[in-house]
Amino acid sequence: MRLVNGGTELSLTSAAVMSKIIMKKLSISLLILLAFSRLCFAIDNPDSPDYVGQFEKNNWHFVFIGVGYSRDENPYQMAKVIELVEKNFEGVDVDFAYIKEPLNLDFNRIDLRVELNSRLEGAALFSKIKTVYPVDSLIIGVNTSDVFGTSARMRITDFSYAILTLSNPSVGLIATHEMGHQLGLSDGYQAYNPPEILPNTELFYLDGMPVSLARALSKLEETPPMYKMGTCNGRKVYTFYETKNNLYGNYSPQEPNSWGDSVFTPLQILIMNDFIARK
């Protein structure tokens, strides 16, 4: 199952690990404590917080962490990427913070897919940050020349995260795209889609669309432009708005957006805010 640039939910597939999580909570607690000991992130001094950021209670809280940076580089790089994405999320109920210290995390890359080497350690990091900041999603920015973006959620631990390259010139759009997946947006650019993933927030049938898309559509004063994208098992598949201007479509804009300056379509903003309100 593809993961890169997709909203696919990442779940643990090892029966042994799942058994430990479900049946042996005490063992998992001990494992998480051990994982905490490996994390280079102190939270013991409330007078000198290890994060930078402010939050609104009802918002979705993104926390950025850097990997592969020096202690001097990390705050600058985190603040820089937040400045880029903050403009893109105007009108969406989100806020941003970052951890000052760079962290040491290992990753596995299989083709275009990038995953944490230890998902348990990732969940431990998420839990640890949550003791001092109300994190909903971790955005892990990696200092590498490779270009990638991955968005995932571990259902059992409710650990939501994205992993992405920060050294790419398009980092603002890459980060924005992956963060939108964390807020319920799907992809609509693949040439081939397994029938089971349709319909989604970008690709739908005239007689079938996700509840989140239908709710957003009902809030618009007029129906947006609709385009045929192909067929699936003989059923016509459609999308709203011009796919070349859609960050979740075949994005290669040649002219201004028909809906205005936002990188998100009006429907996408409504879907994300509805997702946040229901968290």
C-alpha positions as CSV (number, residue, x, y, z in Angstrom):
1,M,0.0,0.0,0.0
2,R,1.5,3.4,-1.0
3,L,2.3,5.8,1.7
4,V,4.3,8.7,0.2
5,N,2.2,11.9,-0.4
6,G,-0.9,9.9,0.6
7,G,-3.3,10.1,3.4
8,T,-3.1,6.3,3.9
9,E,-3.3,5.4,7.6
10,L,-0.2,3.5,8.8
11,S,-1.0,0.6,11.1
12,L,1.2,-1.9,12.9
13,T,1.2,-5.1,10.9
14,S,3.1,-7.3,13.3
15,A,0.8,-9.6,15.2
16,A,3.4,-9.9,18.0
17,V,3.6,-6.1,18.5
18,M,-0.2,-5.7,18.4
19,S,-0.5,-8.5,20.9
20,K,1.9,-6.7,23.3
21,I,0.0,-3.4,22.9
22,I,-3.4,-4.9,23.4
23,M,-2.7,-7.6,26.0
24,K,0.3,-6.4,27.9
25,K,-0.1,-2.7,28.7
26,L,2.4,-2.9,31.5
27,S,5.1,-4.2,29.2
28,I,4.4,-1.4,26.7
29,S,4.6,1.2,29.5
30,L,8.0,-0.1,30.3
31,L,9.1,-0.1,26.7
32,I,7.9,3.5,26.3
33,L,9.9,4.4,29.4
34,L,13.0,2.8,27.8
35,A,12.3,4.7,24.6
36,F,12.1,8.0,26.5
37,S,15.6,7.4,27.8
38,R,16.9,7.5,24.2
39,L,15.3,10.8,23.3
40,C,17.5,13.9,23.5
41,F,14.7,16.1,24.7
42,A,14.5,17.5,28.3
43,I,11.2,18.8,29.7
44,D,12.1,19.2,33.3
45,N,12.5,22.9,33.6
46,P,9.2,24.8,33.1
47,D,11.0,28.2,33.4
48,S,13.1,27.4,30.3
49,P,10.7,25.5,28.0
50,D,12.2,23.4,25.3
51,Y,9.6,24.4,22.7
52,V,8.7,27.6,21.0
53,G,5.0,28.3,20.2
54,Q,1.6,29.2,21.4
55,F,-1.7,27.4,21.0
56,E,-5.4,28.0,21.0
57,K,-7.4,25.3,22.8
58,N,-9.7,24.3,20.0
59,N,-7.1,24.4,17.2
60,W,-5.1,21.5,15.7
61,H,-1.6,21.7,17.1
62,F,1.3,20.9,14.8
63,V,4.7,20.5,16.5
64,F,7.9,20.5,14.3
65,I,11.0,18.6,15.2
66,G,14.3,18.6,13.3
67,V,16.6,15.7,12.5
68,G,20.1,16.1,11.2
69,Y,20.7,19.7,12.3
70,S,23.1,21.2,14.8
71,R,21.8,22.8,18.0
72,D,22.3,26.2,16.4
73,E,20.7,25.4,13.1
74,N,17.6,23.7,14.4
75,P,15.6,26.6,15.8
76,Y,16.3,28.7,12.6
77,Q,15.2,25.8,10.3
78,M,12.1,25.1,12.3
79,A,11.0,28.7,12.4
80,K,11.7,29.1,8.7
81,V,9.5,26.2,7.6
82,I,6.7,27.3,10.0
83,E,6.8,30.8,8.5
84,L,6.2,29.2,5.1
85,V,3.3,27.0,6.0
86,E,1.6,29.5,8.3
87,K,0.7,31.6,5.4
88,N,-0.7,28.6,3.5
89,F,-3.0,27.6,6.4
90,E,-4.7,31.0,6.7
91,G,-8.3,30.4,7.5
92,V,-7.7,26.9,8.9
93,D,-7.9,26.4,12.7
94,V,-4.3,25.3,13.3
95,D,-1.3,26.6,15.3
96,F,2.4,25.7,15.3
97,A,5.3,25.1,17.6
98,Y,8.7,23.6,17.4
99,I,11.2,21.8,19.7
100,K,14.4,23.7,20.1
101,E,16.8,20.8,20.2
102,P,17.4,18.6,17.2
103,L,16.5,14.9,17.8
104,N,18.1,11.6,16.8
105,L,15.7,9.4,14.9
106,D,16.3,6.6,12.4
107,F,14.3,6.0,9.3
108,N,13.7,3.2,6.8
109,R,13.2,4.1,3.1
110,I,11.6,1.6,0.8
111,D,11.3,3.0,-2.8
112,L,9.3,6.2,-2.2
113,R,8.1,5.3,1.3
114,V,9.8,6.6,4.4
115,E,9.0,5.3,7.8
116,L,10.3,5.6,11.3
117,N,12.7,2.8,12.1
118,S,11.1,2.4,15.5
119,R,7.4,3.2,15.5
120,L,7.4,2.5,19.2
121,E,10.0,5.2,19.8
122,G,8.0,7.6,17.6
123,A,5.0,7.0,19.8
124,A,7.1,7.5,22.9
125,L,8.3,10.8,21.5
126,F,4.7,11.9,20.7
127,S,3.6,11.0,24.3
128,K,6.6,12.8,25.9
129,I,6.0,16.0,24.0
130,K,2.3,15.8,24.9
131,T,3.2,16.1,28.6
132,V,4.3,19.7,28.0
133,Y,2.5,20.7,24.8
134,P,-0.9,19.6,23.4
135,V,0.5,18.1,20.2
136,D,-2.0,16.6,17.7
137,S,0.6,16.0,14.9
138,L,4.3,15.8,14.7
139,I,6.0,17.2,11.7
140,I,9.5,15.6,11.4
141,G,11.8,17.7,9.2
142,V,14.9,15.9,8.0
143,N,18.1,17.5,6.8
144,T,18.8,15.5,3.7
145,S,19.3,16.0,-0.1
146,D,16.6,13.3,-0.8
147,V,13.1,14.6,-1.6
148,F,10.2,12.8,0.1
149,G,7.1,13.4,2.1
150,T,5.1,10.9,4.1
151,S,2.0,11.3,6.2
152,A,0.7,8.6,8.5
153,R,-1.2,7.7,11.6
154,M,-0.7,4.8,14.0
155,R,-4.3,4.0,15.0
156,I,-3.5,2.0,18.2
157,T,-1.4,4.7,19.8
158,D,-3.2,7.6,18.1
159,F,0.3,8.8,16.9
160,S,-0.1,11.2,13.9
161,Y,3.0,12.4,12.0
162,A,4.5,13.4,8.8
163,I,8.2,13.0,7.7
164,L,9.5,15.3,5.0
165,T,12.6,16.9,3.5
166,L,13.4,20.5,4.7
167,S,16.3,21.2,2.3
168,N,14.1,21.2,-0.9
169,P,13.2,24.6,-2.4
170,S,9.6,23.5,-2.4
171,V,9.5,22.6,1.3
172,G,6.7,25.0,2.0
173,L,4.4,23.2,-0.4
174,I,5.6,19.7,0.5
175,A,5.0,20.4,4.2
176,T,1.6,22.0,3.5
177,H,0.5,19.0,1.4
178,E,1.5,16.4,4.1
179,M,0.0,18.5,6.9
180,G,-3.3,18.7,5.0
181,H,-3.3,14.9,5.0
182,Q,-3.2,15.0,8.7
183,L,-6.4,17.0,8.6
184,G,-8.4,14.6,6.5
185,L,-7.5,15.5,2.9
186,S,-6.9,12.8,0.3
187,D,-4.9,12.7,-2.9
188,G,-6.4,12.9,-6.3
189,Y,-3.4,12.8,-8.6
190,Q,-2.7,9.1,-9.0
191,A,-3.3,7.7,-12.5
192,Y,-4.4,4.4,-10.9
193,N,-6.4,4.0,-7.7
194,P,-7.5,0.8,-6.0
195,P,-11.3,0.8,-6.1
196,E,-11.4,0.5,-2.3
197,I,-9.9,3.9,-1.7
198,L,-12.6,5.7,-3.8
199,P,-14.4,7.9,-3.3
200,N,-12.3,10.3,-1.3
201,T,-12.1,14.0,-0.6
202,E,-10.7,14.7,-4.1
203,L,-12.2,11.9,-6.3
204,F,-15.8,11.0,-6.2
205,Y,-18.8,9.6,-8.0
206,L,-22.0,11.5,-8.8
207,D,-23.9,9.0,-6.7
208,G,-21.3,8.7,-4.0
209,M,-18.9,10.9,-2.1
210,P,-17.4,10.9,1.4
211,V,-19.5,12.4,4.2
212,S,-16.7,15.0,4.9
213,L,-16.9,16.2,1.3
214,A,-20.7,16.2,1.2
215,R,-20.8,18.3,4.5
216,A,-18.3,20.8,3.1
217,L,-20.2,21.0,-0.2
218,S,-23.4,21.8,1.6
219,K,-21.8,24.8,3.3
220,L,-20.8,26.5,0.0
221,E,-23.2,29.0,-1.6
222,E,-22.7,27.5,-5.1
223,T,-21.4,24.3,-6.5
224,P,-17.7,24.6,-7.6
225,P,-16.6,23.6,-11.2
226,M,-16.5,19.9,-11.6
227,Y,-14.3,17.9,-14.0
228,K,-14.3,14.2,-15.1
229,M,-11.1,12.5,-14.1
230,G,-11.7,9.0,-15.5
231,T,-13.6,5.8,-14.6
232,C,-13.4,3.2,-11.9
233,N,-15.1,-0.2,-12.5
234,G,-17.2,1.5,-15.2
235,R,-18.3,4.4,-13.0
236,K,-17.3,7.9,-13.9
237,V,-15.0,9.7,-11.4
238,Y,-15.0,13.4,-10.9
239,T,-13.1,16.1,-9.0
240,F,-13.9,19.7,-8.0
241,Y,-11.8,22.6,-9.3
242,E,-9.0,22.5,-11.8
243,T,-6.6,19.6,-11.0
244,K,-3.5,21.5,-12.2
245,N,-4.2,24.2,-9.5
246,N,-5.1,21.7,-6.8
247,L,-2.3,20.9,-4.4
248,Y,-3.8,17.4,-4.1
249,G,-4.4,17.0,-7.8
250,N,-2.0,17.1,-10.8
251,Y,-0.4,20.2,-9.4
252,S,1.4,22.3,-12.0
253,P,-0.3,25.7,-11.9
254,Q,0.0,27.8,-15.1
255,E,-2.6,30.4,-14.2
256,P,-4.1,31.9,-11.0
257,N,-6.5,29.8,-9.0
258,S,-10.2,30.3,-9.9
259,W,-11.1,30.4,-6.2
260,G,-8.5,33.0,-5.0
261,D,-5.1,33.1,-3.5
262,S,-5.2,30.2,-1.0
263,V,-3.2,27.1,-1.9
264,F,-6.3,25.2,-0.6
265,T,-9.6,25.1,-2.3
266,P,-12.6,26.4,-0.4
267,L,-13.9,22.8,0.0
268,Q,-10.5,21.7,1.4
269,I,-10.6,24.5,4.0
270,L,-14.1,23.5,5.1
271,I,-13.1,19.8,5.2
272,M,-10.1,20.5,7.4
273,N,-11.9,22.8,9.8
274,D,-14.7,20.2,10.1
275,F,-12.1,17.5,10.8
276,I,-10.5,19.7,13.5
277,A,-13.9,20.5,15.1
278,R,-14.6,16.8,15.4
279,K,-11.3,15.8,17.0
